[in-house]
Amino acid sequence: MYKLNFIAVFSLLFALTACSQTKKTVANRSVFKNVLIAGSVEGDVYGPCEPSICVNPANPLQIAAGAVIDRYYWSHDGGHTWDAGKLESDYGVFGDPVVIADWKGNFYYAHLSDPDRDGWASEHLLDRIVIQKSTDGGKTYPASSFTGMSHPKDQDKHWLCADPRTNALVCTWTEFDSYNSERIETDRSRILFSRSDDSGVTWSAPVVINQFEGDCLDGDNTPEGAVPAFGPKGEIYVAWSWNNKIWFDVSTDGGKTWLEQDIEVTDQPGGWSFDVAGIGRCNGMPILVCDLSGGSNRGALYINWSDQRNGNLDTDIFLCKSTDGGKTWSKALRVNDDPPGKQQFMSWMAIDQTDGHLYIVYYDRRNAKDPLSTEVYVAASQNGGKSFKNMQVSSSPFAPNCNETRVFFGDYNNISAHRGMVRPIWTRLDDKRLSVWTAIMDFRKPPVKDNDD
C-alpha cells in the first residue's frame, strides 16, 4: 500500500509541475488539451448546457456524458473523440441530466420527466425522476425506470450515487407541492430519498429526509441541491442548501431512517441562488463526496460550494471537511487562490476513489480584462483538502451574456476522476451559441485500449 501511495503522489506532483503530453504552455499559463464534445445547432431552444460526465471505473477509457435537454454522448478513447445521441423515454425527457456509473461498469442517465411532451406547458410537468441504464458503455439507454411519481407534485434537482460494496443506487432530489407556486404558506418543498437494489430496475417508495421544509419558489428558501454519497460501511450521506445554510443528514440502515435533527454544516451567506454578471441565475449548491480509498483520509467527508460572503462582485469557491461522519465540520476553506475581488462560480467536485485526491472545476474571472471574460479552472488537492493547486484548463476565455441573449446557460457543470484520469465538463457561450467541452487531464499513464469495444 505504501508503494502504491508513493506512486500516486509522485504522479500527481509530476503532472502539476511539468508539461505533459496533454497540455501546452500559453502566455506562461498551463492549458490542457480541450475537446469539443458538442455544440448547438440553429433552432436549438435549450442547450447543450448543464452537462454531466462520468469515467467508467470498470473501464476508464469509457466515458459517458449528458446535456440539456435530451442529449447524451459517449467516448471509448478516454474523451479524445465523442459520439452523440438523443435520449428517449417512456415518460418523456426534460433536462437536469445526471450521468453516473456503478462499479460493475453500467452507466445511468437520470433526468426530469415530460409525460405530456409539452415541456413547461405540461399539466404534469415534473412528476417523476427517470433513470435509464446503459450496458454498452453509454452508446444506448433503452430502459426507463422511475422514482418519485406523485401527481400533481413536481420533482426536481436530483443526483445519483452507487455503492462500491453492494452496487446499490440511491437518488436524492427536491419535491415541490407545486413548482414556483405563489401560495407560499400552503405549498411546501422537501428533500426526498429513494434506493434501488436491482441496478435501477425498481426503486423504493420515496421518503422525506430533511427536518425543515421550504417554499416552492426555487430560491434560497427552497431546500435544493441534494447530493448523496456512500460511506465505507454503507452509510448514506446527503447535503443540501436551504435558508442561507448548508445542511447534512445521514442514514446507517440503508436509507430506512435518518437523523431526527438535520446537522447544520456552515453558513452560506447570500444563499445558493445568486447572480453573476452575464450568467443571471448562478447556483452555489453544495457537492458532497466521501473518501472510499485506502489512504489516510478514508471515510472523510467533503462539501464544496460557492457563495458571496465577500460581496456580490467577489464570489468564491469553498470547501469544508468532516472526519467524524458529519457530526462536526471544519471552517470554510477558500479554494481559489487568486487575490480578492474577482469572480469564481458554478463549481463541482469529484474524488478519485483510487487515491483520495480531490478535483474541483469552476468558472474563473481572475484574468478577466472585461467584466464578462470567463475561463475554466480545476483545483486539485492531494492532502485531504488542506490545500489546493489551481490550474487553468480552458484554452481560451469566453464572454457569456445570457441576460442579453436570453439563452439558458444551465445550473451546473461537472467533473469525474478515476485512476488519475480527470475529465471536467463545462458549457461555453460564443456568438450566442452554446457548446460543451472537456479537457484531457491525465495524472497517471492512461489505459491503452478499450477492452469492451
ZAMARGU-4260 file (C-alpha; in steps of 0.2 Angstrom, whole numbers, plus 5000, padded with zeros to 4 digits):
<rodrens>
0) 5000/5000/5000 | 5014/5012/5004 | 5022/5009/4987 | 5005/5012/4978 | 5003/5028/4988
5) 5020/5034/4984 | 5017/5031/4965 | 5001/5041/4965 | 5008/5056/4975 | 5023/5056/4963
10) 5012/5055/4948 | 5002/5070/4953 | 5016/5080/4958 | 5024/5077/4941 | 5008/5082/4932
15) 5006/5098/4942 | 5024/5104/4940 | 5029/5098/4922 | 5022/5099/4905 | 5014/5083/4900
20) 5008/5076/4883 | 4990/5083/4887 | 4994/5101/4890 | 5004/5115/4882 | 5010/5132/4889
25) 5002/5148/4883 | 5007/5165/4890 | 5016/5156/4905 | 4999/5148/4909 | 4996/5129/4908
30) 4982/5124/4896 | 4976/5106/4895 | 4970/5100/4878 | 4952/5105/4876 | 4940/5094/4867
35) 4923/5099/4860 | 4910/5087/4864 | 4895/5095/4855 | 4889/5112/4850 | 4872/5119/4847
40) 4864/5120/4830 | 4852/5133/4823 | 4835/5131/4830 | 4840/5124/4847 | 4829/5131/4861
45) 4839/5123/4875 | 4857/5118/4876 | 4868/5110/4875 | 4871/5115/4893 | 4870/5109/4911
50) 4882/5095/4907 | 4886/5079/4917 | 4901/5067/4914 | 4907/5051/4921 | 4923/5040/4919
55) 4918/5021/4920 | 4928/5014/4935 | 4927/4997/4927 | 4935/5003/4911 | 4941/5021/4912
60) 4943/5023/4893 | 4924/5023/4893 | 4917/5040/4897 | 4898/5045/4896 | 4891/5062/4897
65) 4874/5071/4895 | 4867/5089/4892 | 4851/5098/4892 | 4838/5094/4886 | 4839/5076/4880
70) 4857/5074/4873 | 4869/5060/4878 | 4887/5057/4872 | 4900/5043/4874 | 4918/5041/4871
75) 4928/5025/4871 | 4945/5033/4869 | 4946/5042/4886 | 4937/5058/4880 | 4948/5062/4864
80) 4933/5059/4852 | 4914/5058/4855 | 4898/5052/4848 | 4881/5058/4851 | 4863/5053/4853
85) 4846/5059/4858 | 4838/5051/4873 | 4820/5044/4873 | 4810/5039/4887 | 4793/5031/4890
90) 4790/5046/4902 | 4797/5060/4892 | 4814/5069/4894 | 4815/5087/4901 | 4833/5090/4907
95) 4843/5090/4923 | 4855/5077/4915 | 4864/5067/4928 | 4876/5053/4922 | 4885/5041/4934
100) 4892/5023/4933 | 4891/5009/4945 | 4906/4999/4950 | 4901/4985/4938 | 4903/4997/4923
105) 4885/5001/4919 | 4880/5019/4916 | 4865/5028/4922 | 4857/5043/4915 | 4844/5052/4927
110) 4833/5066/4921 | 4817/5075/4923 | 4801/5069/4915 | 4790/5077/4902 | 4775/5065/4902
115) 4763/5075/4891 | 4778/5080/4879 | 4773/5098/4881 | 4788/5105/4891 | 4783/5119/4903
120) 4765/5119/4896 | 4763/5101/4903 | 4749/5099/4916 | 4760/5086/4924 | 4776/5094/4922
125) 4789/5086/4933 | 4780/5071/4940 | 4795/5059/4942 | 4814/5057/4941 | 4818/5045/4927
130) 4833/5034/4927 | 4839/5025/4911 | 4853/5012/4911 | 4866/5008/4898 | 4876/4992/4897
135) 4886/4996/4882 | 4897/5010/4888 | 4885/5024/4886 | 4880/5020/4867 | 4862/5017/4871
140) 4850/5019/4886 | 4835/5008/4881 | 4827/5005/4899 | 4817/5018/4909 | 4813/5016/4927
145) 4807/5030/4939 | 4805/5036/4957 | 4795/5049/4965 | 4779/5050/4954 | 4766/5059/4964
150) 4753/5069/4954 | 4752/5084/4954 | 4768/5087/4964 | 4784/5091/4955 | 4801/5083/4956
155) 4817/5092/4953 | 4836/5094/4956 | 4841/5076/4958 | 4858/5067/4959 | 4863/5049/4960
160) 4877/5038/4969 | 4882/5020/4968 | 4889/5009/4982 | 4905/5001/4978 | 4901/4987/4991
165) 4884/4981/4985 | 4882/4991/4969 | 4866/4998/4976 | 4860/5015/4969 | 4852/5030/4978
170) 4844/5046/4972 | 4840/5062/4981 | 4830/5077/4975 | 4818/5091/4979 | 4799/5088/4979
175) 4788/5104/4976 | 4770/5103/4981 | 4768/5115/4966 | 4783/5122/4957 | 4786/5141/4958
180) 4769/5142/4967 | 4765/5159/4974 | 4755/5151/4988 | 4770/5151/5000 | 4761/5146/5016
185) 4752/5131/5009 | 4764/5124/4996 | 4780/5117/5003 | 4796/5109/4997 | 4807/5095/5004
190) 4821/5083/5001 | 4817/5065/4996 | 4827/5049/4995 | 4825/5033/4985 | 4835/5017/4983
195) 4837/5003/4970 | 4845/4986/4974 | 4842/4979/4957 | 4853/4990/4946 | 4839/5003/4944
200) 4825/4992/4938 | 4814/4996/4953 | 4815/5010/4966 | 4809/5011/4984 | 4795/5022/4989
205) 4802/5040/4992 | 4805/5045/5010 | 4807/5063/5017 | 4824/5065/5025 | 4825/5084/5029
210) 4818/5091/5045 | 4814/5109/5038 | 4803/5111/5023 | 4804/5126/5012 | 4794/5136/5000
215) 4791/5132/4982 | 4799/5147/4974 | 4815/5139/4968 | 4826/5150/4978 | 4836/5152/4994
220) 4821/5147/5005 | 4819/5131/4995 | 4829/5116/5000 | 4839/5111/4985 | 4855/5103/4978
225) 4854/5087/4987 | 4869/5076/4983 | 4871/5059/4991 | 4887/5049/4995 | 4891/5032/5002
230) 4902/5029/5016 | 4915/5015/5019 | 4902/5004/5029 | 4887/5008/5018 | 4882/5024/5027
235) 4872/5036/5016 | 4876/5054/5017 | 4866/5069/5010 | 4870/5088/5009 | 4859/5102/5003
240) 4856/5121/5004 | 4842/5130/5012 | 4839/5146/5021 | 4857/5153/5018 | 4865/5137/5026
245) 4871/5120/5021 | 4863/5105/5029 | 4868/5087/5031 | 4859/5071/5035 | 4865/5053/5037
250) 4857/5035/5037 | 4866/5020/5044 | 4852/5007/5039 | 4852/5009/5020 | 4841/5024/5020
255) 4826/5017/5030 | 4829/5030/5044 | 4838/5047/5045 | 4843/5059/5059 | 4828/5067/5069
260) 4838/5083/5068 | 4847/5089/5052 | 4865/5095/5055 | 4870/5112/5051 | 4886/5112/5042
265) 4890/5130/5038 | 4883/5147/5034 | 4881/5151/5015 | 4880/5170/5015 | 4869/5176/5001
270) 4861/5159/4999 | 4863/5146/4985 | 4854/5157/4972 | 4863/5172/4966 | 4868/5182/4951
275) 4885/5184/4942 | 4886/5196/4928 | 4882/5188/4911 | 4875/5172/4919 | 4859/5178/4928
280) 4855/5163/4939 | 4871/5156/4946 | 4868/5142/4958 | 4881/5138/4973 | 4873/5122/4978
285) 4884/5110/4988 | 4893/5095/4982 | 4896/5081/4994 | 4909/5067/4992 | 4916/5053/5004
290) 4934/5046/5003 | 4932/5027/5000 | 4951/5025/4995 | 4963/5015/5006 | 4973/5031/5010
295) 4974/5040/5026 | 4958/5051/5023 | 4947/5035/5021 | 4930/5040/5027 | 4932/5059/5027
300) 4918/5069/5020 | 4920/5084/5009 | 4907/5098/5004 | 4911/5110/4991 | 4900/5126/4986
305) 4901/5144/4981 | 4894/5159/4990 | 4895/5178/4990 | 4901/5181/5008 | 4914/5193/5002
310) 4902/5203/4991 | 4892/5201/4975 | 4907/5205/4965 | 4918/5193/4973 | 4910/5176/4973
315) 4922/5162/4979 | 4923/5143/4980 | 4924/5135/4997 | 4927/5118/5005 | 4924/5110/5022
320) 4928/5093/5029 | 4922/5081/5042 | 4932/5066/5049 | 4918/5060/5061 | 4904/5055/5050
325) 4897/5073/5048 | 4895/5077/5066 | 4907/5091/5066 | 4914/5101/5051 | 4929/5112/5048
330) 4929/5130/5045 | 4926/5135/5026 | 4942/5135/5016 | 4943/5146/5001 | 4948/5135/4986
335) 4953/5148/4973 | 4970/5156/4976 | 4969/5172/4967 | 4969/5189/4976 | 4951/5195/4982
340) 4940/5205/4971 | 4937/5193/4956 | 4923/5181/4952 | 4924/5162/4954 | 4907/5152/4952
345) 4897/5137/4947 | 4909/5123/4955 | 4908/5104/4955 | 4919/5092/4964 | 4925/5074/4961
350) 4935/5062/4971 | 4947/5049/4964 | 4942/5034/4974 | 4959/5026/4970 | 4969/5038/4979
355) 4958/5051/4988 | 4963/5066/4978 | 4950/5080/4976 | 4946/5090/4960 | 4935/5105/4959
360) 4930/5113/4942 | 4923/5131/4942 | 4922/5146/4931 | 4935/5159/4935 | 4937/5178/4930
365) 4954/5181/4939 | 4962/5185/4922 | 4947/5195/4915 | 4951/5211/4905 | 4932/5214/4904
370) 4918/5210/4916 | 4912/5195/4907 | 4928/5187/4901 | 4927/5169/4909 | 4939/5154/4910
375) 4938/5137/4917 | 4949/5131/4931 | 4952/5115/4941 | 4958/5115/4958 | 4967/5099/4964
380) 4971/5093/4982 | 4982/5078/4986 | 4982/5081/5005 | 4964/5079/5010 | 4958/5096/5006
385) 4971/5106/5016 | 4977/5115/5001 | 4973/5116/4983 | 4983/5119/4967 | 4973/5129/4955
390) 4975/5125/4936 | 4968/5134/4921 | 4961/5121/4909 | 4951/5131/4896 | 4961/5135/4881
395) 4953/5152/4878 | 4941/5164/4888 | 4923/5167/4883 | 4911/5180/4887 | 4894/5174/4892
400) 4879/5187/4891 | 4864/5176/4894 | 4854/5190/4900 | 4855/5199/4883 | 4853/5184/4873
405) 4840/5175/4884 | 4850/5159/4882 | 4848/5146/4896 | 4866/5143/4902 | 4861/5129/4914
410) 4863/5127/4933 | 4879/5116/4934 | 4895/5109/4927 | 4903/5093/4932 | 4919/5083/4934
415) 4924/5065/4935 | 4940/5056/4941 | 4947/5039/4942 | 4964/5032/4942 | 4972/5049/4938
420) 4960/5052/4923 | 4952/5068/4927 | 4938/5074/4915 | 4929/5091/4918 | 4915/5096/4908
425) 4908/5114/4905 | 4897/5125/4895 | 4903/5139/4884 | 4893/5153/4875 | 4901/5160/4860
430) 4892/5171/4847 | 4875/5167/4855 | 4879/5148/4853 | 4881/5136/4867 | 4894/5121/4867
435) 4900/5108/4880 | 4919/5104/4882 | 4930/5093/4891 | 4949/5094/4895 | 4962/5079/4894
440) 4969/5079/4912 | 4979/5063/4915 | 4989/5062/4931 | 4995/5044/4928 | 4998/5034/4912
445) 4981/5031/4904 | 4974/5014/4898 | 4980/5009/4881 | 4964/5001/4874 | 4945/4999/4877
450) 4943/4981/4880 | 4924/4982/4879 | 4923/4989/4861
</rodrens>
